[in-house]
Amino acid sequence: MDRKSLLHRWAIGLGLLVLAASVNAQTNPYQKGPDPTSAALNATSGPFSVATSSVSSLVTGFGGGTIYYPTTTGSYAVLAICPGFTATESSIAWLGRRIATHGFVVITIDTNSTLDQPPSRATQLMAALNYVTNSSSATVRARVDASRRGVAGHSMGGGGTLYAARDNPSLKAAVPLTAWSTIKSFSSVQVPTLVVGAESDSVASVASHSIPFYNSLSSSLDKAYAELNGASHFAPNTTNTPIGRYSVAWVKRFMDNDTRYSPFLCGAPHESYATSLVFSDYRSTCPY
């Protein structure tokens, strides 16, 4: 194909992308924030300033926590994040704040007991979402769109995330991070799910946990498996660029229905970033 023809096709493709973005902006009331870029998704915070609201440990249904919410008035999807076995909300606070700065209300929770198992953590994730929606401060409640809810969690909190997604099909997104669960099959899940594993995980090995979880999910489901190259089970407990980048892109795509983020999960921006230095294995049911 000659250069003129290539330039013509490139111009048509660019025009279609611009048109798609314009249509999405006009038809999607949930779209918020500027057009995404790799640099913005890799940064430690997004375009929204956030405030916090503490939740007492005496609250019913879970062990308290912290709500991160945009200071800009608006209606935002709400996400609950659960820590792992023996851990507290401080271990996943970085991710809660990071996602909130991209236009979400996020609650990072403590569990009733740090020894709680995945089924209990699933129940507590849902209790936390209900708390934010119904019992948080008036300022927070005014920013919550209760119809768009999601769950995430680390280790046993990731197992709880899978249980919650299985039992609550109205959820819009799930992000289990180096998840641990004695149950391996979640074939009935109808919630778009990003499974994050760690190649060198000695607590919840990918061969026994993350990969079976991903493989058990329906092939017709919007799903992805991202295995962090050389990472340990505890990669989600400190600031991690791949986790932050893909978690934000996932919840923006499926909780906000924002197709501007699809290329960062399926297209050229994903392909240029997701090298073998970042992910030792990456699978998905793209395109979304």
C-alpha positions, 0 to 999 in steps of 0.5 A: 500500500502506498504512502498516500493510501496509508495516510488516508486510512490513518486520517479516517481512523483518527476521525473515527476515534474523535467521533467516538469520543464525541458521541461517548461524551454526548451520550454518557452522563457518567463520563468525568474528567479529561481524556485519559493519557498514559502519563495520567494513569501512571501518576500517583493521583488523578485530576480530582481533589479529594477529601476524607471522612472517617468511619467509626469502628463501632459502625454495624456490618464492618470494622470502620474505615475511611471514605475518599471523595471528590471535593467537586460536587457531582454524582460519582460511582462508589467502590469499596476496598477490603484488606487482606488477612491480618491487615488493616485498611492502611495497607490499601489506603494508597489505592483508595485515594488514587482511584478517588482522584479519578472521580470516584467515592471510595471506602477502604475498610477495616474488617470486624476481625483481621482474621475474617475469611473471604465470605465474611469479607464479601458481606462486609464489602457490601455493608460498606457500600450500603453505609456510604450510600445510606449512612455517611455524611450528607456531603458524601451521600450527595456525591454517591450514585448508588446504582454504580457500585464496585468492589476490590480487595487484597488477598482474602479481601480479593477472595471476598471481592470474588464472593461479592461479585458472585452474589451481587450481579448488580455490581459494575466492577470487581478487582481482586488483587493477589486473591486468596480463596479455598473456593476456586470456581466463580463461573456464575460471576456476571460482573466485569472482573480484573484479576491481578496476580503476582508471579512470585506469590508464595502465599496465594500462588497464581497456579492455585489461585489467580489463574484458576479464578480467571479461568473459571470466569465465563468466556463471555464475561468482560474479564482480564488477568494481569500477572505482575512480573516478579512481584510478591503477594504483598505488591498491592500493599504499597504504591504500584503503578501497574495496579493503579493504572489498570485498576483505574482504567477498569473501574472507569470503563465499567463503573463509569461506562467510559469507553475512552479507557478501552484503549488502555485495556485493549488498544495500542496504549495497553500493548505498548505498556504491558510488556513482559517487564510489567506483566509475566502473563496477560489475558483478556476477553478484549475488546470491551 
